[in-house]
C-alpha cells in the first residue's frame, strides 16, 4: 500500500481566535464536532448551521437555521470571514425517493463548496465516508489511494462517491483552498442511538427491545466485516484537520473490525453461518413494504466495503481513537435501551410507542 509523506502545506487555521462554520451541526457527528471545537482554546467561535436551531448551547457557539438545497439560503454571508468550513450535512432518507436525497446531498453539497470559494474561506473539511470506496478486500487494509467509485446501486454510496469526483474538479479549480476529505467507518455514540434507529431500522422498532437476551444469534454472512468508530473520536480528527496544515483524504476507524464473532460478543450471543440470499430477500421485502427504511442495496454495499488503514490520520493528525469499535457499538446499544438523546432535532430522544405508530401512520398516508 502507498504511504503518504507528512503534509507540506501552508499553516492550518489553529491560530487563537479562529472562526469555524459547521454545516449539519446537530446530528450524530455534528454535535461531537461542535463540542470538540467549542472546547478547543485556539477556536474563538463556532457557527453551527442546521435545518432547525437546537436547544443545546455549547460554549462559543452560535446557531443559524439554514436550507442548503437549491433555492435555499445564501450561504456566502454566513461563510465570509471564517477560517474553515466543516461540511457534515447529509440526508439518509427517503430511500424510496433517491432524487430527494440527491437534492440535499449532491446539489446542496455543491452549493456549500461553491459558497466556500465565493466567501474566500481558506479551508474546507468534507465528510466523505468508507462508503465512497469501491468494493475491496476484507483480509487486508487499504489506504486512501483505493478507488472511490462507491457501490452504484446504493444511493448513499453513489452520492458519497459523486461528491469525491466533484471535489477532484474543485481542488483543481481552487488550489488556494485546503480541502480535506474525512472517510470514517460507521459512527456510533450513545446520544445518537435514537436517530440511527429511526434512520436504519425504522420508528416502529422500540430501542428497549434491543437487548442481548432477545438477540440469541448473530448471522455470520459472507462479507460481514466492517469498521466502526466512536463519533467523539471522529470529531477529534475533524478538529485536528481544521487546525493543522493538512489536505487530502484521511481514513478513520477503530479496532477491531466488526465481524460476526465480535458482534456476537457484544450481544452476548452466538454466531451462525448463513447465506446472504435469504437475509437480503427478507430485507428487500420489508423495505418494499416500508417496514424498514434501510434499502437492500445499502446492505449489498456494506458487504463489499473494504477495510481501511488509518495510518495517515495517526501520523499526520496525531490521532488515535480513545474507544474501541466494540465500545462504540456498546454505547449505541446502551443508548437504544435507555432512550438517550440530545436537545437537537436529529438526536431527539426516543418517542413512545403510540407516538411512533402515529408518525408511521402519517408517513403511510403521505407516501
C-alpha positions, 0 to 999 in steps of 0.5 A: 500500500502507498504511504503518504509523506507528512503534509507540506502545506501552508499553516492550518487555521489553529491560530487563537481566535479562529472562526469555524462554520459547521454545516449539519451541526446537530446530528450524530457527528455534528454535535461531537464536532461542535463540542470538540471545537467549542472546547478547543482554546485556539477556536474563538467561535463556532457557527453551527448551521442546521435545518432547525436551531437546537436547544443545546448551547455549547460554549462559543457557539452560535446557531443559524437555521439554514436550507442548503438545497437549491433555492435555499439560503445564501450561504456566502454571508454566513461563510465570509470571514471564517477560517474553515468550513466543516461540511457534515450535512447529509440526508439518509432518507427517503430511500424510496425517493433517491432524487430527494436525497440527491437534492440535499446531498449532491446539489446542496453539497455543491452549493456549500463548496461553491459558497466556500470559494465565493466567501474566500474561506481558506479551508474546507473539511468534507465528510466523505465516508468508507462508503465512497470506496469501491468494493475491496478486500476484507483480509487486508487494509487499504489506504486512501489511494483505493478507488472511490467509485462507491457501490452504484446501486446504493444511493448513499454510496453513489452520492458519497462517491459523486461528491469525491469526483466533484471535489477532484474538479474543485481542488483543481479549480481552487488550489488556494483552498485546503480541502480535506476529505474525512472517510470514517467507518460507521459512527456510533455514540450513545446520544445518537442511538435514537436517530440511527434507529429511526434512520436504519431500522425504522420508528416502529422498532422500540430501542428497549427491545434491543437487548442481548437476551432477545438477540440469541444469534448473530448471522455470520454472512459472507462479507460481514466485516466492517469498521466502526468508530466512536463519533467523539473520536471522529470529531477529534480528527475533524478538529485536528484537520481544521487546525493543522496544515493538512489536505487530502483524504484521511481514513478513520476507524477503530479496532477491531473490525466488526465481524460476526464473532465480535458482534456476537460478543457484544450481544452476548450471543452466538454466531451462525453461518448463513447465506446472504440470499435469504437475509437480503430477500427478507430485507428487500421485502420489508423495505418494499413494504416500508417496514424498514427504511434501510434499502437492500442495496445499502446492505449489498454495499456494506458487504463489499466495503473494504477495510481501511488503514488509518495510518495517515490520520495517526501520523499526520493528525496525531490521532488515535481513537480513545474507544474501541469499535466494540465500545462504540457499538456498546454505547449505541446499544446502551443508548437504544435501551435507555432512550438517550438523546440530545436537545437537537432535532436529529438526536431527539430522544426516543418517542413512545410507542403510540407516538411512533405508530402515529408518525408511521401512520402519517408517513403511510398516508403521505407516501 
